[in-house]
Amino acid sequence: MSVEKTVEDSPKWISRRVGAINRILKSKGNHRSFHEHFIEEHWRLMNTKCKTKKEYKIWTQENGKV
């Protein structure tokens, strides 16, 4: 049985970032370019092992936002 990570199970900084992404997408409407950019960031946020936002920023800078 696989357990998927959800926004509710993640640290507070990830929940706030996902909320900010959702607000941005809602205000921009249905523009594909915005959605494609934030889909990748959402995937990185849900799969990160970083405990803090500072660690996450350093990790994304070192790994080229892969």
mmCIF file as gemmi writes it, N, C-alpha and C atoms, coordinates in Angstrom:
data_model
loop_
_atom_site.group_PDB
_atom_site.id
_atom_site.type_symbol
_atom_site.label_atom_id
_atom_site.label_alt_id
_atom_site.label_comp_id
_atom_site.label_asym_id
_atom_site.label_entity_id
_atom_site.label_seq_id
_atom_site.pdbx_PDB_ins_code
_atom_site.Cartn_x
_atom_site.Cartn_y
_atom_site.Cartn_z
_atom_site.occupancy
_atom_site.B_iso_or_equiv
_atom_site.pdbx_formal_charge
_atom_site.auth_seq_id
_atom_site.auth_asym_id
_atom_site.pdbx_PDB_model_num
ATOM 1 N N . MET Axp A 1 ? 0.851 -1.161 0 1 0 ? 1 A 1
ATOM 2 C CA . MET Axp A 1 ? 0 0 0 1 0 ? 1 A 1
ATOM 3 C C . MET Axp A 1 ? 0.902 1.232 0 1 0 ? 1 A 1
ATOM 4 N N . SER Axp A 2 ? 0.652 2.15 -0.935 1 0 ? 2 A 1
ATOM 5 C CA . SER Axp A 2 ? 1.468 3.356 -0.97 1 0 ? 2 A 1
ATOM 6 C C . SER Axp A 2 ? 0.715 4.507 -0.313 1 0 ? 2 A 1
ATOM 7 N N . VAL Axp A 3 ? 1.453 5.282 0.422 1 0 ? 3 A 1
ATOM 8 C CA . VAL Axp A 3 ? 0.871 6.439 1.09 1 0 ? 3 A 1
ATOM 9 C C . VAL Axp A 3 ? 1.424 7.686 0.408 1 0 ? 3 A 1
ATOM 10 N N . GLU Axp A 4 ? 0.528 8.481 -0.184 1 0 ? 4 A 1
ATOM 11 C CA . GLU Axp A 4 ? 0.968 9.69 -0.859 1 0 ? 4 A 1
ATOM 12 C C . GLU Axp A 4 ? 0.993 10.853 0.114 1 0 ? 4 A 1
ATOM 13 N N . LYS Axp A 5 ? 1.963 11.721 -0.076 1 0 ? 5 A 1
ATOM 14 C CA . LYS Axp A 5 ? 2.091 12.901 0.764 1 0 ? 5 A 1
ATOM 15 C C . LYS Axp A 5 ? 1.081 13.946 0.285 1 0 ? 5 A 1
ATOM 16 N N . THR Axp A 6 ? 0.362 14.522 1.212 1 0 ? 6 A 1
ATOM 17 C CA . THR Axp A 6 ? -0.58 15.568 0.861 1 0 ? 6 A 1
ATOM 18 C C . THR Axp A 6 ? -0.131 16.879 1.477 1 0 ? 6 A 1
ATOM 19 N N . VAL Axp A 7 ? -0.764 17.951 1.059 1 0 ? 7 A 1
ATOM 20 C CA . VAL Axp A 7 ? -0.404 19.267 1.587 1 0 ? 7 A 1
ATOM 21 C C . VAL Axp A 7 ? -0.65 19.32 3.086 1 0 ? 7 A 1
ATOM 22 N N . GLU Axp A 8 ? -1.706 18.667 3.568 1 0 ? 8 A 1
ATOM 23 C CA . GLU Axp A 8 ? -2.017 18.684 4.998 1 0 ? 8 A 1
ATOM 24 C C . GLU Axp A 8 ? -0.963 17.972 5.823 1 0 ? 8 A 1
ATOM 25 N N . ASP Axp A 9 ? -0.291 16.976 5.24 1 0 ? 9 A 1
ATOM 26 C CA . ASP Axp A 9 ? 0.725 16.212 5.96 1 0 ? 9 A 1
ATOM 27 C C . ASP Axp A 9 ? 2.106 16.862 5.912 1 0 ? 9 A 1
ATOM 28 N N . SER Axp A 10 ? 2.263 17.876 5.088 1 0 ? 10 A 1
ATOM 29 C CA . SER Axp A 10 ? 3.566 18.488 4.886 1 0 ? 10 A 1
ATOM 30 C C . SER Axp A 10 ? 3.822 19.604 5.896 1 0 ? 10 A 1
ATOM 31 N N . PRO Axp A 11 ? 5.082 20.03 5.991 1 0 ? 11 A 1
ATOM 32 C CA . PRO Axp A 11 ? 5.398 21.14 6.894 1 0 ? 11 A 1
ATOM 33 C C . PRO Axp A 11 ? 4.636 22.413 6.525 1 0 ? 11 A 1
ATOM 34 N N . LYS Axp A 12 ? 4.537 23.314 7.475 1 0 ? 12 A 1
ATOM 35 C CA . LYS Axp A 12 ? 3.734 24.521 7.298 1 0 ? 12 A 1
ATOM 36 C C . LYS Axp A 12 ? 4.215 25.379 6.13 1 0 ? 12 A 1
ATOM 37 N N . TRP Axp A 13 ? 5.529 25.48 5.915 1 0 ? 13 A 1
ATOM 38 C CA . TRP Axp A 13 ? 6.036 26.323 4.837 1 0 ? 13 A 1
ATOM 39 C C . TRP Axp A 13 ? 5.629 25.784 3.482 1 0 ? 13 A 1
ATOM 40 N N . ILE Axp A 14 ? 5.512 24.469 3.329 1 0 ? 14 A 1
ATOM 41 C CA . ILE Axp A 14 ? 5.068 23.881 2.065 1 0 ? 14 A 1
ATOM 42 C C . ILE Axp A 14 ? 3.583 24.162 1.857 1 0 ? 14 A 1
ATOM 43 N N . SER Axp A 15 ? 2.788 24.032 2.901 1 0 ? 15 A 1
ATOM 44 C CA . SER Axp A 15 ? 1.354 24.319 2.797 1 0 ? 15 A 1
ATOM 45 C C . SER Axp A 15 ? 1.109 25.764 2.374 1 0 ? 15 A 1
ATOM 46 N N . ARG Axp A 16 ? 1.886 26.686 2.952 1 0 ? 16 A 1
ATOM 47 C CA . ARG Axp A 16 ? 1.731 28.097 2.586 1 0 ? 16 A 1
ATOM 48 C C . ARG Axp A 16 ? 2.143 28.348 1.144 1 0 ? 16 A 1
ATOM 49 N N . ARG Axp A 17 ? 3.22 27.707 0.682 1 0 ? 17 A 1
ATOM 50 C CA . ARG Axp A 17 ? 3.684 27.899 -0.699 1 0 ? 17 A 1
ATOM 51 C C . ARG Axp A 17 ? 2.672 27.346 -1.692 1 0 ? 17 A 1
ATOM 52 N N . VAL Axp A 18 ? 2.109 26.179 -1.417 1 0 ? 18 A 1
ATOM 53 C CA . VAL Axp A 18 ? 1.094 25.61 -2.305 1 0 ? 18 A 1
ATOM 54 C C . VAL Axp A 18 ? -0.147 26.502 -2.333 1 0 ? 18 A 1
ATOM 55 N N . GLY Axp A 19 ? -0.522 27.057 -1.188 1 0 ? 19 A 1
ATOM 56 C CA . GLY Axp A 19 ? -1.637 28 -1.144 1 0 ? 19 A 1
ATOM 57 C C . GLY Axp A 19 ? -1.363 29.234 -1.987 1 0 ? 19 A 1
ATOM 58 N N . ALA Axp A 20 ? -0.127 29.74 -1.934 1 0 ? 20 A 1
ATOM 59 C CA . ALA Axp A 20 ? 0.252 30.899 -2.746 1 0 ? 20 A 1
ATOM 60 C C . ALA Axp A 20 ? 0.203 30.562 -4.231 1 0 ? 20 A 1
ATOM 61 N N . ILE Axp A 21 ? 0.671 29.377 -4.587 1 0 ? 21 A 1
ATOM 62 C CA . ILE Axp A 21 ? 0.605 28.94 -5.988 1 0 ? 21 A 1
ATOM 63 C C . ILE Axp A 21 ? -0.841 28.895 -6.451 1 0 ? 21 A 1
ATOM 64 N N . ASN Axp A 22 ? -1.714 28.336 -5.627 1 0 ? 22 A 1
ATOM 65 C CA . ASN Axp A 22 ? -3.132 28.246 -6.005 1 0 ? 22 A 1
ATOM 66 C C . ASN Axp A 22 ? -3.757 29.626 -6.178 1 0 ? 22 A 1
ATOM 67 N N . ARG Axp A 23 ? -3.399 30.571 -5.307 1 0 ? 23 A 1
ATOM 68 C CA . ARG Axp A 23 ? -3.936 31.933 -5.443 1 0 ? 23 A 1
ATOM 69 C C . ARG Axp A 23 ? -3.448 32.59 -6.729 1 0 ? 23 A 1
ATOM 70 N N . ILE Axp A 24 ? -2.179 32.398 -7.062 1 0 ? 24 A 1
ATOM 71 C CA . ILE Axp A 24 ? -1.629 32.975 -8.29 1 0 ? 24 A 1
ATOM 72 C C . ILE Axp A 24 ? -2.346 32.402 -9.509 1 0 ? 24 A 1
ATOM 73 N N . LEU Axp A 25 ? -2.513 31.082 -9.534 1 0 ? 25 A 1
ATOM 74 C CA . LEU Axp A 25 ? -3.159 30.454 -10.685 1 0 ? 25 A 1
ATOM 75 C C . LEU Axp A 25 ? -4.614 30.884 -10.816 1 0 ? 25 A 1
ATOM 76 N N . LYS Axp A 26 ? -5.273 31.042 -9.702 1 0 ? 26 A 1
ATOM 77 C CA . LYS Axp A 26 ? -6.676 31.468 -9.736 1 0 ? 26 A 1
ATOM 78 C C . LYS Axp A 26 ? -6.799 32.891 -10.271 1 0 ? 26 A 1
ATOM 79 N N . SER Axp A 27 ? -5.88 33.768 -9.898 1 0 ? 27 A 1
ATOM 80 C CA . SER Axp A 27 ? -5.957 35.158 -10.349 1 0 ? 27 A 1
ATOM 81 C C . SER Axp A 27 ? -5.565 35.316 -11.82 1 0 ? 27 A 1
ATOM 82 N N . LYS Axp A 28 ? -4.72 34.43 -12.334 1 0 ? 28 A 1
ATOM 83 C CA . LYS Axp A 28 ? -4.262 34.531 -13.724 1 0 ? 28 A 1
ATOM 84 C C . LYS Axp A 28 ? -5.224 33.899 -14.712 1 0 ? 28 A 1
ATOM 85 N N . GLY Axp A 29 ? -6.169 33.132 -14.236 1 0 ? 29 A 1
ATOM 86 C CA . GLY Axp A 29 ? -7.103 32.484 -15.144 1 0 ? 29 A 1
ATOM 87 C C . GLY Axp A 29 ? -6.526 31.209 -15.712 1 0 ? 29 A 1
ATOM 88 N N . ASN Axp A 30 ? -6.869 30.914 -16.942 1 0 ? 30 A 1
ATOM 89 C CA . ASN Axp A 30 ? -6.483 29.647 -17.547 1 0 ? 30 A 1
ATOM 90 C C . ASN Axp A 30 ? -5.342 29.85 -18.547 1 0 ? 30 A 1
ATOM 91 N N . HIS Axp A 31 ? -4.226 30.385 -18.081 1 0 ? 31 A 1
ATOM 92 C CA . HIS Axp A 31 ? -3.063 30.572 -18.936 1 0 ? 31 A 1
ATOM 93 C C . HIS Axp A 31 ? -2.136 29.386 -18.763 1 0 ? 31 A 1
ATOM 94 N N . ARG Axp A 32 ? -1.909 28.663 -19.83 1 0 ? 32 A 1
ATOM 95 C CA . ARG Axp A 32 ? -1.147 27.431 -19.78 1 0 ? 32 A 1
ATOM 96 C C . ARG Axp A 32 ? 0.277 27.619 -19.261 1 0 ? 32 A 1
ATOM 97 N N . SER Axp A 33 ? 0.933 28.707 -19.655 1 0 ? 33 A 1
ATOM 98 C CA . SER Axp A 33 ? 2.327 28.899 -19.261 1 0 ? 33 A 1
ATOM 99 C C . SER Axp A 33 ? 2.489 28.994 -17.744 1 0 ? 33 A 1
ATOM 100 N N . PHE Axp A 34 ? 1.546 29.645 -17.065 1 0 ? 34 A 1
ATOM 101 C CA . PHE Axp A 34 ? 1.61 29.731 -15.607 1 0 ? 34 A 1
ATOM 102 C C . PHE Axp A 34 ? 1.439 28.356 -14.985 1 0 ? 34 A 1
ATOM 103 N N . HIS Axp A 35 ? 0.49 27.587 -15.479 1 0 ? 35 A 1
ATOM 104 C CA . HIS Axp A 35 ? 0.221 26.269 -14.917 1 0 ? 35 A 1
ATOM 105 C C . HIS Axp A 35 ? 1.412 25.337 -15.11 1 0 ? 35 A 1
ATOM 106 N N . GLU Axp A 36 ? 2.04 25.377 -16.288 1 0 ? 36 A 1
ATOM 107 C CA . GLU Axp A 36 ? 3.173 24.489 -16.539 1 0 ? 36 A 1
ATOM 108 C C . GLU Axp A 36 ? 4.347 24.793 -15.618 1 0 ? 36 A 1
ATOM 109 N N . HIS Axp A 37 ? 4.593 26.054 -15.35 1 0 ? 37 A 1
ATOM 110 C CA . HIS Axp A 37 ? 5.694 26.423 -14.447 1 0 ? 37 A 1
ATOM 111 C C . HIS Axp A 37 ? 5.417 25.933 -13.031 1 0 ? 37 A 1
ATOM 112 N N . PHE Axp A 38 ? 4.206 26.138 -12.55 1 0 ? 38 A 1
ATOM 113 C CA . PHE Axp A 38 ? 3.89 25.802 -11.162 1 0 ? 38 A 1
ATOM 114 C C . PHE Axp A 38 ? 3.647 24.312 -10.949 1 0 ? 38 A 1
ATOM 115 N N . ILE Axp A 39 ? 3.342 23.57 -12.003 1 0 ? 39 A 1
ATOM 116 C CA . ILE Axp A 39 ? 3.207 22.112 -11.869 1 0 ? 39 A 1
ATOM 117 C C . ILE Axp A 39 ? 4.542 21.515 -11.438 1 0 ? 39 A 1
ATOM 118 N N . GLU Axp A 40 ? 5.633 21.964 -12.066 1 0 ? 40 A 1
ATOM 119 C CA . GLU Axp A 40 ? 6.956 21.455 -11.711 1 0 ? 40 A 1
ATOM 120 C C . GLU Axp A 40 ? 7.329 21.823 -10.282 1 0 ? 40 A 1
ATOM 121 N N . GLU Axp A 41 ? 7.025 23.049 -9.888 1 0 ? 41 A 1
ATOM 122 C CA . GLU Axp A 41 ? 7.349 23.463 -8.523 1 0 ? 41 A 1
ATOM 123 C C . GLU Axp A 41 ? 6.519 22.681 -7.507 1 0 ? 41 A 1
ATOM 124 N N . HIS Axp A 42 ? 5.256 22.445 -7.81 1 0 ? 42 A 1
ATOM 125 C CA . HIS Axp A 42 ? 4.404 21.675 -6.903 1 0 ? 42 A 1
ATOM 126 C C . HIS Axp A 42 ? 4.951 20.266 -6.732 1 0 ? 42 A 1
ATOM 127 N N . TRP Axp A 43 ? 5.398 19.655 -7.815 1 0 ? 43 A 1
ATOM 128 C CA . TRP Axp A 43 ? 5.965 18.311 -7.738 1 0 ? 43 A 1
ATOM 129 C C . TRP Axp A 43 ? 7.204 18.317 -6.847 1 0 ? 43 A 1
ATOM 130 N N . ARG Axp A 44 ? 8.078 19.329 -7.036 1 0 ? 44 A 1
ATOM 131 C CA . ARG Axp A 44 ? 9.283 19.422 -6.198 1 0 ? 44 A 1
ATOM 132 C C . ARG Axp A 44 ? 8.923 19.598 -4.731 1 0 ? 44 A 1
ATOM 133 N N . LEU Axp A 45 ? 7.929 20.418 -4.447 1 0 ? 45 A 1
ATOM 134 C CA . LEU Axp A 45 ? 7.524 20.642 -3.056 1 0 ? 45 A 1
ATOM 135 C C . LEU Axp A 45 ? 6.994 19.365 -2.408 1 0 ? 45 A 1
ATOM 136 N N . MET Axp A 46 ? 6.207 18.596 -3.149 1 0 ? 46 A 1
ATOM 137 C CA . MET Axp A 46 ? 5.619 17.382 -2.59 1 0 ? 46 A 1
ATOM 138 C C . MET Axp A 46 ? 6.642 16.265 -2.428 1 0 ? 46 A 1
ATOM 139 N N . ASN Axp A 47 ? 7.749 16.333 -3.153 1 0 ? 47 A 1
ATOM 140 C CA . ASN Axp A 47 ? 8.751 15.264 -3.099 1 0 ? 47 A 1
ATOM 141 C C . ASN Axp A 47 ? 10.047 15.663 -2.421 1 0 ? 47 A 1
ATOM 142 N N . THR Axp A 48 ? 10.108 16.842 -1.838 1 0 ? 48 A 1
ATOM 143 C CA . THR Axp A 48 ? 11.339 17.289 -1.187 1 0 ? 48 A 1
ATOM 144 C C . THR Axp A 48 ? 11.516 16.611 0.171 1 0 ? 48 A 1
ATOM 145 N N . LYS Axp A 49 ? 12.771 16.459 0.532 1 0 ? 49 A 1
ATOM 146 C CA . LYS Axp A 49 ? 13.105 15.924 1.848 1 0 ? 49 A 1
ATOM 147 C C . LYS Axp A 49 ? 13.609 17.041 2.765 1 0 ? 49 A 1
ATOM 148 N N . CYS Axp A 50 ? 13.597 18.279 2.267 1 0 ? 50 A 1
ATOM 149 C CA . CYS Axp A 50 ? 14.062 19.436 3.033 1 0 ? 50 A 1
ATOM 150 C C . CYS Axp A 50 ? 13.086 19.744 4.16 1 0 ? 50 A 1
ATOM 151 N N . LYS Axp A 51 ? 13.634 20.108 5.291 1 0 ? 51 A 1
ATOM 152 C CA . LYS Axp A 51 ? 12.81 20.394 6.467 1 0 ? 51 A 1
ATOM 153 C C . LYS Axp A 51 ? 12.401 21.863 6.557 1 0 ? 51 A 1
ATOM 154 N N . THR Axp A 52 ? 13.209 22.759 5.975 1 0 ? 52 A 1
ATOM 155 C CA . THR Axp A 52 ? 12.907 24.181 6.055 1 0 ? 52 A 1
ATOM 156 C C . THR Axp A 52 ? 12.94 24.811 4.667 1 0 ? 52 A 1
ATOM 157 N N . LYS Axp A 53 ? 12.365 26 4.581 1 0 ? 53 A 1
ATOM 158 C CA . LYS Axp A 53 ? 12.352 26.737 3.32 1 0 ? 53 A 1
ATOM 159 C C . LYS Axp A 53 ? 13.779 27.107 2.899 1 0 ? 53 A 1
ATOM 160 N N . LYS Axp A 54 ? 14.608 27.445 3.862 1 0 ? 54 A 1
ATOM 161 C CA . LYS Axp A 54 ? 15.995 27.807 3.568 1 0 ? 54 A 1
ATOM 162 C C . LYS Axp A 54 ? 16.744 26.629 2.946 1 0 ? 54 A 1
ATOM 163 N N . GLU Axp A 55 ? 16.582 25.435 3.497 1 0 ? 55 A 1
ATOM 164 C CA . GLU Axp A 55 ? 17.196 24.238 2.928 1 0 ? 55 A 1
ATOM 165 C C . GLU Axp A 55 ? 16.69 23.997 1.509 1 0 ? 55 A 1
ATOM 166 N N . TYR Axp A 56 ? 15.393 24.192 1.297 1 0 ? 56 A 1
ATOM 167 C CA . TYR Axp A 56 ? 14.783 23.974 -0.013 1 0 ? 56 A 1
ATOM 168 C C . TYR Axp A 56 ? 15.355 24.941 -1.05 1 0 ? 56 A 1
ATOM 169 N N . LYS Axp A 57 ? 15.514 26.224 -0.678 1 0 ? 57 A 1
ATOM 170 C CA . LYS Axp A 57 ? 16.076 27.203 -1.597 1 0 ? 57 A 1
ATOM 171 C C . LYS Axp A 57 ? 17.508 26.839 -1.98 1 0 ? 57 A 1
ATOM 172 N N . ILE Axp A 58 ? 18.311 26.44 -1.009 1 0 ? 58 A 1
ATOM 173 C CA . ILE Axp A 58 ? 19.688 26.04 -1.287 1 0 ? 58 A 1
ATOM 174 C C . ILE Axp A 58 ? 19.703 24.813 -2.191 1 0 ? 58 A 1
ATOM 175 N N . TRP Axp A 59 ? 18.866 23.85 -1.917 1 0 ? 59 A 1
ATOM 176 C CA . TRP Axp A 59 ? 18.797 22.628 -2.715 1 0 ? 59 A 1
ATOM 177 C C . TRP Axp A 59 ? 18.408 22.922 -4.162 1 0 ? 59 A 1
ATOM 178 N N . THR Axp A 60 ? 17.407 23.797 -4.369 1 0 ? 60 A 1
ATOM 179 C CA . THR Axp A 60 ? 16.988 24.114 -5.733 1 0 ? 60 A 1
ATOM 180 C C . THR Axp A 60 ? 18.057 24.89 -6.481 1 0 ? 60 A 1
ATOM 181 N N . GLN Axp A 61 ? 18.811 25.753 -5.794 1 0 ? 61 A 1
ATOM 182 C CA . GLN Axp A 61 ? 19.895 26.484 -6.455 1 0 ? 61 A 1
ATOM 183 C C . GLN Axp A 61 ? 21.024 25.542 -6.862 1 0 ? 61 A 1
ATOM 184 N N . GLU Axp A 62 ? 21.346 24.589 -6.011 1 0 ? 62 A 1
ATOM 185 C CA . GLU Axp A 62 ? 22.437 23.654 -6.307 1 0 ? 62 A 1
ATOM 186 C C . GLU Axp A 62 ? 22.057 22.656 -7.392 1 0 ? 62 A 1
ATOM 187 N N . ASN Axp A 63 ? 20.795 22.262 -7.449 1 0 ? 63 A 1
ATOM 188 C CA . ASN Axp A 63 ? 20.367 21.23 -8.385 1 0 ? 63 A 1
ATOM 189 C C . ASN Axp A 63 ? 19.672 21.797 -9.618 1 0 ? 63 A 1
ATOM 190 N N . GLY Axp A 64 ? 19.733 23.072 -9.826 1 0 ? 64 A 1
ATOM 191 C CA . GLY Axp A 64 ? 19.179 23.663 -11.021 1 0 ? 64 A 1
ATOM 192 C C . GLY Axp A 64 ? 17.684 23.555 -11.145 1 0 ? 64 A 1
ATOM 193 N N . LYS Axp A 65 ? 16.992 23.531 -10.042 1 0 ? 65 A 1
ATOM 194 C CA . LYS Axp A 65 ? 15.519 23.442 -10.017 1 0 ? 65 A 1
ATOM 195 C C . LYS Axp A 65 ? 15.018 22.256 -10.836 1 0 ? 65 A 1
ATOM 196 N N . VAL Axp A 66 ? 15.66 21.129 -10.636 1 0 ? 66 A 1
ATOM 197 C CA . VAL Axp A 66 ? 15.297 19.908 -11.364 1 0 ? 66 A 1
ATOM 198 C C . VAL Axp A 66 ? 13.962 19.402 -10.942 1 0 ? 66 A 1
